[in-house]
Amino acid sequence: MTVRVPAKVNLHLAVGDVRKDGFHELTTVFQSLSLTDEVTVAVAEDPGVEVQGEGASAVPTNGANLAWRAVEELARHVGRDLAELKVRVLIRKGIPVSGGMAGGSADAAATLVGLANLWKLEIGRDELAGIAANLGSDVPFMLHGGTALGTGRGEAIVPVLSRHTFHWVLAFARGGLATPKVYGELDRLRLEGEPPRVGEVEPVLEALASGEPHRLAQLLGNDLQAAAVSLRPGLRRTLRAGVAAGALAGTVSGSGPTCAFLCADADDALRVAAELSGAGVCRTVRVVHGPVPGARVIGGDDEP
Ligand code: ATP
């Protein structure tokens, strides 16, 4: 059973106060992009996880892998014996690891969808979303895909009307950034001064509904950007280079270090990618579009 699952970019990420449970209160708008991981789940005598592709060597293959945590969480939910789990998970990574694009969460969501099919579970999307939320803040959105407003830790998802397709260029960095470190840096910057904060989310939702990339470009914003740039000053150059290459605007994706550049149309995205890849400001570039659907079985029966 193979599931394809997209990466996400945050079009808007407002980081509020730290809650009693240690998480920050978020208001975010996610969009899923045509950059994907593929996760195959199969019955096997030697249970475990295998990882191939983009950044595979940095991904754990033990119980720390979010995909394996998804196996255990779903098994627990349906009362299967954890000691008897005859499941093998193969992850083919296209999403950069520790890139701010929620690759691990994507794999967890894909594993939930794949296993629910493999085990022929009578389980609805809402129930699956509840299990997903226990695995991580971004996991429910990765099930859902499209464009959505996330609140709470980001796990409470409401679909957002988004007209047309948006065209993006992604700049992958060398090495990743650990999400907790970026939040820590933001906390530090806020103790020291007033790093910029994004505005209200409503205009972003209106721009999405209009489908006009020029309008959306002016409103892209991410409170984590100052922290990511503080930890990785080179990102400032990358962001400038994307705009100089003709993108409408650029933003750090989530906790970074991937930068996402919104372009006027598909042709512009190709031109921006060509120029950016020659500018020496990133490891590699990708042209993608969004929104796309969330975790989906490929080449088999669809949803559980
Ligand atoms: P986010 O934006 O959700 O905070 P990210 O996209 O920056 O996360 P991920 O690639 O999702 O980063 O994961 C980062 C960490 O999680 C890495 O330290 C990695 O070793 C670990 N990890 C666990 N499972 C996975 C997985 N299936 N794929 C990628 N990383 C994983």
Boltz pocket constraint, residues with backbone or C-beta under 6 A from the ligand:
constraints:
  - pocket:
      binder: B
      contacts: [[A, 58], [A, 59], [A, 60], [A, 64], [A, 65], [A, 66], [A, 67], [A, 91], [A, 95], [A, 96], [A, 97], [A, 98], [A, 99], [A, 100], [A, 101], [A, 102], [A, 103], [A, 104], [A, 105], [A, 107], [A, 108], [A, 138], [A, 177], [A, 179], [A, 253], [A, 254], [A, 255], [A, 256]]
      max_distance: 6.0
